[in-house]
Amino acid sequence: MGTSQDRASYNTKFYTRGDLIPGLHIDAQNVLMVRETMKWAGAYVKKNGPLFLEFNTYRYHGHSMSDPGITYRTKEEV
């Protein structure tokens, strides 16, 4: 939970790590993009097989009660 992706992984573009499985990186803050991607992905996997999808979104809160998430955003941003 506390290790950054850059420290934990050589390749942080997780959607590229499937070797033979194609992958996409999606901005999950855009609900219309998510909807259209899922429609397309559903049709794709029915014809072609597996697909790796990585959705990135904004973190508004911490992981748990012990992690209030106050270090993720500046006071100006809040």
CYANA upper distance limits for C-alpha pairs under 8 A (distance plus 0.5 A):
  3 THR  CA      7 ARG  CA      7.14
  3 THR  CA      8 ALA  CA      7.00
  4 SER  CA      8 ALA  CA      6.78
  5 GLN  CA      9 SER  CA      6.33
  5 GLN  CA     12 THR  CA      6.82
  6 ASP  CA     10 TYR  CA      7.43
  6 ASP  CA     11 ASN  CA      8.48
  6 ASP  CA     12 THR  CA      6.98
 11 ASN  CA     17 ARG  CA      8.14
 13 LYS  CA     17 ARG  CA      7.74
 14 PHE  CA     18 GLY  CA      8.45
 14 PHE  CA     54 GLU  CA      7.38
 15 TYR  CA     22 PRO  CA      8.12
 15 TYR  CA     23 GLY  CA      5.09
 15 TYR  CA     24 LEU  CA      6.06
 15 TYR  CA     25 HIS  CA      6.55
 15 TYR  CA     52 PHE  CA      6.48
 15 TYR  CA     53 LEU  CA      6.68
 15 TYR  CA     54 GLU  CA      6.12
 16 THR  CA     22 PRO  CA      7.66
 16 THR  CA     23 GLY  CA      6.29
 16 THR  CA     24 LEU  CA      8.26
 17 ARG  CA     23 GLY  CA      8.50
 18 GLY  CA     22 PRO  CA      7.05
 18 GLY  CA     23 GLY  CA      7.58
 18 GLY  CA     52 PHE  CA      7.55
 21 ILE  CA     50 PRO  CA      6.84
 21 ILE  CA     51 LEU  CA      6.37
 21 ILE  CA     52 PHE  CA      7.14
 22 PRO  CA     50 PRO  CA      8.23
 22 PRO  CA     51 LEU  CA      6.01
 22 PRO  CA     52 PHE  CA      6.65
 23 GLY  CA     51 LEU  CA      6.27
 23 GLY  CA     52 PHE  CA      4.87
 23 GLY  CA     53 LEU  CA      6.11
 23 GLY  CA     54 GLU  CA      8.06
 24 LEU  CA     52 PHE  CA      6.94
 24 LEU  CA     53 LEU  CA      5.57
 24 LEU  CA     54 GLU  CA      6.70
 25 HIS  CA     53 LEU  CA      6.69
 25 HIS  CA     54 GLU  CA      5.39
 25 HIS  CA     55 PHE  CA      6.64
 25 HIS  CA     56 ASN  CA      8.12
 26 ILE  CA     33 MET  CA      8.00
 26 ILE  CA     34 VAL  CA      7.56
 26 ILE  CA     37 THR  CA      8.43
 26 ILE  CA     53 LEU  CA      7.78
 26 ILE  CA     54 GLU  CA      6.55
 26 ILE  CA     55 PHE  CA      5.34
 26 ILE  CA     56 ASN  CA      6.86
 27 ASP  CA     33 MET  CA      7.78
 27 ASP  CA     34 VAL  CA      7.96
 27 ASP  CA     55 PHE  CA      6.47
 27 ASP  CA     56 ASN  CA      5.88
 27 ASP  CA     57 THR  CA      7.06
 28 ALA  CA     33 MET  CA      7.94
 28 ALA  CA     34 VAL  CA      6.56
 28 ALA  CA     55 PHE  CA      5.80
 28 ALA  CA     56 ASN  CA      5.80
 28 ALA  CA     57 THR  CA      5.49
 29 GLN  CA     56 ASN  CA      8.05
 29 GLN  CA     57 THR  CA      6.00
 29 GLN  CA     58 TYR  CA      7.55
 30 ASN  CA     34 VAL  CA      6.92
 31 VAL  CA     35 ARG  CA      6.71
 32 LEU  CA     36 GLU  CA      6.67
 33 MET  CA     37 THR  CA      6.38
 34 VAL  CA     38 MET  CA      6.59
 35 ARG  CA     39 LYS  CA      6.84
 36 GLU  CA     40 TRP  CA      6.66
 37 THR  CA     41 ALA  CA      6.37
 38 MET  CA     42 GLY  CA      6.46
 39 LYS  CA     43 ALA  CA      7.08
 40 TRP  CA     44 TYR  CA      6.60
 41 ALA  CA     45 VAL  CA      6.58
 41 ALA  CA     51 LEU  CA      7.88
 42 GLY  CA     46 LYS  CA      6.96
 43 ALA  CA     47 LYS  CA      7.26
 44 TYR  CA     48 ASN  CA      6.33
 44 TYR  CA     49 GLY  CA      7.83
 45 VAL  CA     49 GLY  CA      4.96
 45 VAL  CA     50 PRO  CA      6.03
 45 VAL  CA     51 LEU  CA      7.00
 59 ARG  CA     72 TYR  CA      8.08
 60 TYR  CA     69 GLY  CA      8.01
 61 HIS  CA     68 PRO  CA      7.08
 61 HIS  CA     69 GLY  CA      5.55
 61 HIS  CA     70 ILE  CA      8.31
 62 GLY  CA     67 ASP  CA      5.50
 62 GLY  CA     68 PRO  CA      5.40
 62 GLY  CA     69 GLY  CA      4.32
 62 GLY  CA     70 ILE  CA      8.08
 63 HIS  CA     67 ASP  CA      6.24
 63 HIS  CA     68 PRO  CA      8.01
 63 HIS  CA     69 GLY  CA      7.87
 64 SER  CA     68 PRO  CA      7.35
 69 GLY  CA     73 ARG  CA      8.25
 70 ILE  CA     74 THR  CA      8.34
 73 ARG  CA     77 GLU  CA      6.53
 73 ARG  CA     78 VAL  CA      7.05
 74 THR  CA     78 VAL  CA      6.93
